[in-house]
Amino acid sequence: MTHETDHAKDQAMAQCASIREMVAALECDYDRLDELRNDRDCYVQTVDAPPDLDTPEQWAIDCPDDAAELAELEASAGDCKDRDEAEQHIHEDALSVEIRSSWTSLGEKLEADEFRIVLCTGGPHVYLVGELNQGEPDRVRVRYEDWGESGELFEFDHDTVLKYCQQFYFGE
């Protein structure tokens, strides 16, 4: 395996990590996140609280389960403020989204059978390819290429990458 292929595989793995973050933001419970942020922001410091602690720190001490949940939700949301913004990040992430059909007899309607989502180009080139089932991504593979070498990732979170792909419309 050449250095370039290692670089391409590393890039493919980095793209999968980025997809994992975007899907986490997509699946974040933004209502609960807003609720916990509001609870924290409205928290009234108790009388016996040390004077050197500010309200959010005291809230975290007094409500550790809520503070842990808030931290987890904020990590999932990343820089997204709501689901719409998370969807927008995914749509803006792909360089191109393409479809192609299978062999069809003359006169029959062409239907999308496969898809390709290009994530990065040049050296290396990383893209997702998969099959469509009634216009919905059904299976996905992560492919990478760099200077004549090519490969495929086999160890990645298939469900998460498939959820990413399902954010795109593959119909007419």
N, C-alpha and C positions, 0 to 999 in steps of 0.2 A: 504494500500500500504506500503510495507516494505522499509526500508532505501536503501537496495540494488537495488530495482526497481527504486527508485528515482535516484540513482546513474546511473543506466543503461539508464534511460530516459534522464538524463542530458548529458550523453555521446553521445546519439543519436542526441540530439539537437546540441551539439558541433560539431559532424561530419557534420551535415547539414550546420552549419555556415562555416566550412572549405570548404565544397563543394561550397557554395555561393562565397567565395573568389576565388577559383580556376576557376569557371565559369566566374566570372568578369574579371579575367586575360585572359581567353580564348577569351572573347568578346571585349577586349580592342582594340581600333584603334591605333595600334603601329606605323603606318605611321604618323598619326597626332601627336602622342606622340613624335616621333623623330623630326618632324618639329618644334614643340613648344620648345623642348629642344635646338635645333639648333638656333632658333630665340633668345632664352634667352642667350645662350652662345656667340652668335655673336653680341649681343646688344652693341652699342657704347653709353657710358654714355653721356648724354647731358651736355652742358657747364654749365648750371645753377644748376646741381645736387649738393646736399650737399656732401662735400668731405668725410664724414664719412660713406656714403652708398657705398656698392660694387655694381657691375654691375647687378647681379641677383635681388638684392633688388630694385634697381632703375627701372629695367625692370618691376618688379611686380607693382610698383607705376605707371609707365607710361602706362602699358598695363594690367590693372586689369582683364579684361575679359579673356585674354590669360593666365594670371597667374592662374586664378581660374580653367580654363579648364585643364591646365597642372597639377595642384594639383589633380584634379579629375581623370585624366588619370593615373597619377603615383600611386594613391591609388588603382585604378582598376588593374593595372599591377602587383602591389606588387613587388616581386623580379624577375619577369620574364622579359626577354629582348625582347621576340617576341612570336608569337602565337605557334611556334613549342615547345618552352620551356614550355609554359602553358599546351599544350597537354601532354608533357612528365611528368609534375607534376601530372596530373590527372592519367596517366597510372601507375606511380610509387606509387600513393596513395593507390590503391586497393591492398589488400592482396591476393585475388583470385577473378577470374571471371569465373563463371560456367554457364552451360546451361543444360537443360534437355528437352526431347521431351514428347509429349502427347502419349496416347495409339495409336498404329498403328497396322494394320493387318500384319500378316506375309507376307514377300515379298515386302511390301511397304517401301519406303525410309523414314528413320527417319528424322524429321525436328525439329530444336530447337523451342520450344514453350514458354519456361520460362527461366529467367536468375536470377542469384544471384551474387551480388558483395559484398564480405566480406570486411568491413572497419576496424574492430578491433576484436580481440578475447580475450578470457580469461574472466575476470570479469571486465567489461561487454563485451558482444559480440554484435556488431552492424553490420547489413547487409541490403542491398537493394535487394528487390525481385520484379520481374515484369513480364509482359507478352511481348512477341515478336510478331510483326506483320511483316511478311516477313523478318525476321532477324533483325529488328530494334526495340529497346525498345519503347513500346507503352504506358504502364502504369507502375508506380513504387510505392512501399510502403517501408517505413523505419521501420525495425523491430529491437528489442533489447531484450537481455536475460541476466540474471545474477542470478546465484545460484538457478536455478529451477523456477524463476519468468520470465515471458516474457510479452512483450507488443508491441504496434505499435504506432508510431507517426501519428497523423492525421493532425496536424497543422504545416505544413512546406511548403516551396516554391516548389510545385510539378514541375513546369516548369523548374526551375533551376536544381533540382535533376535529372529530366529526361534528360536535356542537358548534364549533367555529364555522365549519363549512355550511352548516344548516342555516346560518344567518344570511346567506346569499340566496337570491331568487333565481331559479334555473328554468322557469317557465317561459312561455312566449312573451 
